[in-house]
């Protein structure tokens, strides 16, 4: 099972951790994917961070939500609300997103239940994020799936990244990636 490092700028600031130090730690643990999430900075600051990450990160670099910055990374991860903000039809939304970022970019989609996975199965995306596995401080409203996460993951035709409170030593049978954020620290 591969490690997908979630680099949340707010969490790093809260803990006093440097962005590149976090990326180095993720690299040292063998993470293959690094998703950069920054919900409160302006686009210029996020772009600057992506450029700095790209210089040192050799794996896949994914931006959360800001698909207008996809040229600085390998792809984009979007949430359910962001998908439907593009278009009410999820299939059309993904087509529009791919036109904006290019067919060669990775597209990941957050899912939280079997219904959303069934919709994702009909979409031309590269992977899904599924969770939350445990409660987290970054997404307090998330429904916790616990051990059901692995069962629900078995219904996905796409590779699954387990999200939300995942730890390095967690074991899943139908999950391709463990998304680790503060657990890397």
HELIX and SHEET records of a PDB file:
HELIX    1   1 UNK A    9  UNK A   15  1                                   7    
HELIX    2   2 UNK A   19  UNK A   28  1                                  10    
HELIX    3   3 UNK A   43  UNK A   56  1                                  14    
HELIX    4   4 UNK A   67  UNK A   72  5                                   6    
HELIX    5   5 UNK A   80  UNK A   86  1                                   7    
HELIX    6   6 UNK A   90  UNK A  101  1                                  12    
HELIX    7   7 UNK A  114  UNK A  121  1                                   8    
HELIX    8   8 UNK A  148  UNK A  153  1                                   6    
HELIX    9   9 UNK A  182  UNK A  184  5                                   3    
SHEET    1   A 9 UNK A   2  UNK A   8  0                                        
SHEET    2   A 9 UNK A  33  UNK A  37  1                                        
SHEET    3   A 9 UNK A  60  UNK A  64  1                                        
SHEET    4   A 9 UNK A  75  UNK A  78  1                                        
SHEET    5   A 9 UNK A 106  UNK A 111  1                                        
SHEET    6   A 9 UNK A 127  UNK A 131  1                                        
SHEET    7   A 9 UNK A 159  UNK A 163  1                                        
SHEET    8   A 9 UNK A 177  UNK A 180  1                                        
SHEET    9   A 9 UNK A   2  UNK A   8  1                                        
END                                                                             
